[in-house]
Amino acid sequence: MIESVYVPDVSFWQGNINEEVMLSRNILGLIIRIGSINKDTGECYKDYLFEENVSKFYGEVPLGGYWYFRPEHSGVKQSEYILECMNEIKQDFGAEFHLPINADAEENAKNVSKAVYGKELDNFWQTLINEKHFVGSYTRGYFWNDHIAYSSKLAETLPLNIARYSMTAVHPWNNSISSPLRPYPWNDFWAWQFSADGNGLGKFYGCDSDSIDLNKLGFYSVAEFHKFANWNQEPLLPLLTNNFCKIIHTIKGVCDRWLAENC
């Protein structure tokens, strides 16, 4: 895996994000919360910082999204709302996502059956796929295996973003195919959310919040990740380095002239 350079995911919990600070940490991508649906009223809503976060980072690094999925409501309804959100950022900023739109499957408040959960997830994904969007799943092993496993026809064909919080583990399910930490039927992952609440790294990444969700990537090179994301822009680090060098040379020129004239 690519070590030490991460893909954060952000939402209204991070508050205002200083994009210069965030980008200076050489992140490889960003996953932005799109929104969710009210579990009682069934009303879809957008994360109130969704558009702001997209506008700050589109074109700088590959962007993806996540939607807090609720299986007690129609998967089609939830994905159709996402399509409206994606159309808006396309019209307003020309923005597109290069990383998956994840169905964040981590809650079953109404205790729907595995069959219902899987059916609504499939409907959610298929609606987005029909409109040519890149989709995936975000979940954790224990939840997925207890509430959804094998009830979805699409899951095994989609990329996995797995949550398992550990600063010491070298693999989210310890490289054990029989581990309950592994969400069945996935055998690999594209992103591993290994750190979240309590890490105290929010300010380091330019956020108002104390902490921030961080993902390691399941790739062995940046080029492999960029291929996954269909990302053809120049890598971020050389761009930052070149711009920084231009600034330093400009300052040096001003200082040299001042010294020549006054000293």
C-alpha positions, 0 to 999 in steps of 0.5 A: 500500500501507498504509505504516509499519503492519504485520502481524507473524507470530509463533511460539515463536521470538518467546518471550514477547510483551508484548501491551501493547507489541505493541499500542502499535505500532498493528499492524493484525493478527497471523499466528500459527503453528499448527504443523507435521508431522514430516517423518519420523514424520508426527506433527502438532504444535502450536506450544507458544505458539499458544494463549497468543498467541491468548489475548493478542490475540484481539479486539484485532486480526484474527488469522490463522494459518500451518501449515508444510506438508509435501507428503510427508504427507497434506494432509487429515491436516494440515488435520484437525489444524488443525481440532482446534486451531481448535475448541480455541481456539473452546471455550477463548477463543471465538476465531476467525480473521479472516485466512487460515490460510496453508499455508506452502509453502516446503519440499520435503525429500522432493522430491515431484513438482509434481503430488503437491505440488499435490494435497496442497495442494488437499486441505489447503485444501479440507478447511478450506474445507469447514469454512468456514475462510478459507484462503490461501498463504504462499510465495516466487516461486522456490520456488513456481514450481520446485516447485508452479506450476500443479499446484494447482487452488485456488491462483489462487482464494486470497489470497497472502501472499508472502515477499520480503525487501527494505527498498527494493523497492516491490513484491514482484515489482517490478510485473513480470508476467514476474518469477521473483519472482512466484509463478504464477498470482497477480497480487496479494497481500494481505500481503508479508513484507518483513522477517524474521531480522536486523531487530533489531525483536523487542524493539520489538514486545515480544518476547523474540526479537531479530527478528520477521517483518513484513508489509506489506499489499496494501491502500490503506486500513485500511478496505479491509483490514478489509473483507477481514478482515470485521473490524467492531471499532473501529480499534485506534488510537482505542481506545488513544488514548481509554484513554491519555487516561483514564489521563492525566486520572486522574493529573492529577486525583490530582496536582491534589488533592495540590497543592491539599492540600499546596502 
